[in-house]
Every structure is written in C-alpha cells, then in structure tokens.
C-alpha cells in the first residue's frame, strides 16, 4: 500500500509547499550566519584599503587636484582636526 499525498493519508498537502521553502530559508540563514561570523572575527570580505579614506585624506586629495585653494584647505583641515 502506498502512503502519501494521493491516497488520502493524514499527511497534509501544505507540507509539500512549506517543506522546500523552509529548506531554502534554512540554507540562506546558515550562509548569513557564517558570513556574519567571518566578518565578526575579521575574516572574509575586507574592503580595499584604497577605499578607506578618512575625511582628511579626501580633503588632501581635493587640494592636490586643485579643487580647493590653500585658504579653504587650511580652514577645513583646522575644522577636521578640532573634532
């Protein structure tokens, strides 16, 4: 005798829908927890060191490119160093 969805057994039909959804959710949750743990311990994906510019670095680059003049550079540098 076959047991399952077709023979009127007490197994509910919604298990066929929610079972795969729950498995996918479990896999996604596991991957997210592993990624979080790797980042928490300093492993995994690290931003490029070139992208970690401080506001003072940005100000220096703008001054070097000629976007701001010396007076504005000194004024903003003083404001950044005070905070």
Residue pairs with C-beta under 8 A, 6 or more apart in sequence:
1 7
3 9
3 11
4 11
5 11
5 13
5 16
35 44
38 44
38 45
39 45
53 61
55 80
56 77
56 80
56 81
59 68
59 73
59 76
59 77
59 80
62 68
62 73
63 70
63 73
68 76
